[in-house]
Amino acid sequence: MVSEVQGTFAERMAEARRRRPAAFAHLFDGRPQVVIKTTQLLPEQAIQLATAYGYRHLETRGSKAVRRRVFVPDPDAAVHLEAVAPGTPFEVAAQHPAFHGASARAARNHAELIKNEMNLLKLVPAAVFIFLGAIGMAAQLISTGQGALIVPLCFAVLLDTAVVWLTWSRVRKRRGLLAQADRLAQQYPPYGFRAWTPA
């Protein structure tokens, strides 16, 4: 009976993820900056929430595992046509098109967040350095026959592959979001979001 009321573990986790943005909605009350840690909300949740209240991603601060995403009011004059008023209860804001994949602005904001957080100036040189190091180890392994170089060589190849894959997946995700924004802009002219009435 308990499982029928509460649902499966996966369903409870999905419900928890769905409700999580509600805990941070009160921050979007018109203040000039809103800071949300990367461990508090998933990127798409943070963007959906920010877009619903008329904010956009400015920057992500910090270099450790826990970073801080900074959101500021969107200066676009048309944002007031889509966003809810500051301080609007989350139950109302949850109806916003950004939470239902029907907002071009949310897709563009998400693409901008990915661009801001994708530091190519660090990733590309790191990938090149690891690749050159792997080549050097492979050459040394061939010339000297030292079996001890196999482990670091394999590690370097796997690490370089992971860096390249991560960079490419972010680029592909960003392109997909921009294409989605263009599609939504055509589907819901003139501002690119599905018409809705806060209730």
Residue pairs with C-beta under 8 A, 6 or more apart in sequence:
6 12
7 15
17 42
17 45
20 40
20 41
20 45
21 41
21 45
21 46
21 48
21 49
21 90
21 94
22 90
22 91
22 94
24 36
24 40
24 41
24 49
25 49
25 53
25 88
25 89
25 90
25 93
26 87
27 34
27 36
28 34
28 49
28 50
28 52
28 53
28 54
28 55
28 71
28 86
29 86
29 87
30 73
30 86
30 87
32 72
32 73
33 58
33 70
33 71
33 72
34 50
34 55
34 70
34 71
34 72
35 68
35 69
35 70
35 71
36 46
36 68
36 69
36 71
37 66
37 67
37 68
37 69
38 60
38 66
38 67
38 68
38 69
39 65
39 66
41 49
43 110
43 113
43 114
44 110
46 57
46 69
46 71
46 113
47 57
47 98
47 106
47 109
47 110
47 113
48 96
48 98
48 99
48 106
49 93
49 98
50 56
50 57
50 71
50 109
51 82
51 83
51 96
51 98
51 103
51 105
51 106
51 109
52 83
52 84
52 93
52 94
52 96
52 98
52 99
53 83
53 84
53 86
53 88
53 93
54 73
54 74
54 79
54 80
54 82
54 83
54 84
54 86
55 71
55 72
55 73
55 74
56 71
56 72
56 73
56 74
56 109
56 112
57 69
57 70
57 71
57 109
57 112
57 113
57 116
58 70
58 71
58 72
58 116
59 69
59 70
59 116
60 67
60 68
60 69
60 70
60 113
60 116
60 117
61 67
61 68
61 70
62 68
69 113
73 79
74 83
74 105
76 105
78 191
79 105
81 191
82 96
82 97
82 103
82 105
82 191
82 193
83 96
84 92
84 93
84 96
84 198
88 198
92 198
92 199
93 99
93 198
95 196
95 198
95 199
96 103
96 196
97 103
97 106
97 193
97 194
97 196
98 105
98 106
98 193
100 194
101 180
102 184
102 188
102 193
102 194
103 184
103 192
103 193
103 194
104 180
104 181
104 182
104 184
104 185
104 188
104 191
104 192
104 193
105 181
105 191
105 192
105 193
107 177
107 178
107 180
107 181
107 184
108 177
108 178
108 181
110 177
111 174
111 177
111 178
111 181
114 170
114 173
114 174
114 177
115 174
118 167
118 170
118 171
118 174
120 167
123 163
123 166
123 167
124 167
126 163
127 160
127 163
127 164
127 167
130 156
130 159
130 160
130 163
131 160
133 156
134 153
134 156
134 157
134 160
137 149
137 152
137 153
137 156
138 153
140 146
140 149
141 149
141 150
141 153
181 192
184 192
184 193
185 192
188 194
188 195
